[in-house]
Amino acid sequence: MSFHEVSIVVRAVNRASNEFARINTDVNSLATRVRSLGAAITGLGATGIAITHIASEFGFLNVEQARVANSVLSVVTALGLFLRTSWGVAIAQKIYTAATALASSVTWVLNAALAMKIALLTLGIGLIVATAAYMSWLASTTRDAASAMSDYNAELARTPRASSGSTGSSGASLEELRRRGVE
């Protein structure tokens, strides 16, 4: 076999381009929405100025009220016009990015809290199981000790007792008791 017969196949899949295209689509969609919102706000402000002027002409608003309303609605119109510009769209996208980052951070914190809750519940359940196992062992040990004590008392009751004043044959039975471990 020579080097001319060896072939290497490299297959590269570009998955990043699809994601970048999706992000570009999202950005363009957001820009369109922001411009539409800016147009609506501009129309609302301009309509409000026209209604304020008509209301002032018919005497529903005095001069001071009309001036304040026109000032506020002029600011609303200016905001709408600003949102229709590329600077306004860029600022709206920055605000959207910050809001998304904040929402992502909050989601991470909530997921961490959920993981901690699950971990603590698992430890709690483990602690309960360990306590139950210990209590079972303690009950079994106590039962065995009580049984041993009962057997000891029964054996002690079967042995002959020497009277307190006699010294004769009780020496052998006392020796036998000592040999068996009974004092």
VOMARDO-44310 format. One line per 4 residues: number of its first residue (from 1); their letters; for each residue x negated, z, y negated of C-alpha. Coordinates in steps of 0.2 Angstrom, whole numbers, plus 2048, in hexadecimal, padded with zeros to 3 digits. Layout:
BEGIN
NUM	a	X:Z:Y  ...
END
This chain:
BEGIN
1	msfh	800:800:800  7F9:7FB:7EF  7FD:801:7DD  807:7F1:7DB
5	evsi	814:7F6:7E8  818:806:7E0  826:806:7D4  82C:814:7CA
9	vvra	83E:814:7C3  842:81E:7B4  854:820:7AF  856:828:79E
13	vnra	868:82D:799  86A:82F:786  878:83C:785  873:842:773
17	snef	879:832:76B  88B:835:771  88A:847:769  883:840:759
21	arin	891:833:758  89E:840:75B  897:84B:74E  896:83C:742
25	tdvn	8A9:839:746  8AD:84B:742  8A3:84B:732  8AC:83B:72C
29	slat	8BD:842:731  8BA:852:727  8B4:847:718  8C4:83D:719
33	rvrs	8CF:84D:71A  8C6:855:70C  8C8:846:701  8DA:845:706
37	lgaa	8DC:858:701  8D3:854:6F1  8DF:846:6ED  8EE:851:6F1
41	itgl	8E7:85F:6E6  8E4:853:6D8  8F6:84D:6D9  8FC:85E:6D9
45	gatg	8F2:863:6CA  8F7:853:6C0  90A:855:6C5  909:867:6BF
49	iait	902:862:6AE  910:856:6AC  91D:862:6B1  916:86F:6A5
53	hias	916:863:697  928:85E:69A  92D:871:69C  924:874:68B
57	efgf	92D:865:683  93E:86C:689  93A:87D:683  939:886:694
61	lnve	927:88B:690  920:890:680  910:889:679  905:898:680
65	qarv	90D:897:692  90B:884:692  8F8:885:68C  8F4:892:69A
69	ansv	8FD:887:6A8  8F5:877:6A2  8E4:880:6A3  8E7:886:6B4
73	lsvv	8EE:876:6BA  8DF:86D:6B2  8D3:877:6BC  8DD:873:6CC
77	talg	8DC:860:6C8  8CA:862:6C5  8C7:86A:6D6  8D1:85C:6DE
81	lflr	8C7:84F:6D5  8B7:858:6DA  8BC:859:6ED  8BE:846:6EC
85	tswg	8AC:843:6E8  89D:843:6F4  897:854:6ED  8A8:85C:6F0
89	vaia	8A8:855:702  896:85C:705  89B:86D:6FE  8AB:86D:709
93	qkiy	8A0:869:718  894:877:714  8A3:883:713  8A9:87C:723
97	taat	898:87E:72B  897:890:725  8A9:894:72B  8A5:88D:73C
101	alas	895:897:73D  89E:8A7:739  8AB:8A3:746  89E:89F:753
105	svtw	895:8B0:74F  8A5:8B9:750  8A9:8B1:761  898:8B6:767
109	vlna	89A:8C8:762  8AB:8C8:76B  8A4:8C1:77B  896:8CE:77A
113	alam	8A3:8DC:778  8AD:8D5:787  89D:8D4:792  899:8E6:78D
117	kial	8AB:8EB:791  8AA:8E3:7A2  899:8EB:7A5  89F:8FC:7A1
121	ltlg	8AF:8FA:7AC  8A4:8F5:7BA  898:904:7B8  8A8:90F:7B6
125	igli	8AF:908:7C7  89E:90A:7CF  89D:91C:7C9  8AE:920:7D0
129	vata	8A9:918:7E1  899:922:7E1  8A2:932:7DD  8AF:92F:7EB
133	ayms	8A1:92C:7F7  898:93C:7F2  8A8:946:7F3  8AB:93F:805
137	wlas	899:944:80A  89B:955:802  8AC:958:80B  8A4:952:81C
141	ttrd	895:95E:819  8A0:96C:815  8AB:969:824  89C:968:82F
145	aasa	895:979:828  8A6:981:82A  8A7:97B:83C  895:982:83F
149	msdy	89A:992:838  8A9:993:842  89F:990:852  892:99D:84D
153	nael	8A0:9AA:84A  8A8:9A6:85B  897:9A7:864  894:9B7:85B
157	artp	8A5:9BE:860  8A1:9BA:873  891:9C4:873  891:9D6:879
161	rass	88E:9E3:86B  884:9F2:86D  88A:A02:866  881:A09:857
165	gstg	87A:A18:85F  875:A11:871  864:A0B:875  864:A07:887
169	ssga	869:9F6:88D  86E:9EF:87C  85B:9EB:87A  85C:9DC:886
173	slee	86C:9D6:87D  864:9D8:86C  855:9CE:872  860:9C1:879
177	lrrr	86A:9C0:868  859:9BE:85F  854:9B1:86A  864:9A7:867
181	gve	861:9A9:854  86F:9B6:851  869:9C5:847
END
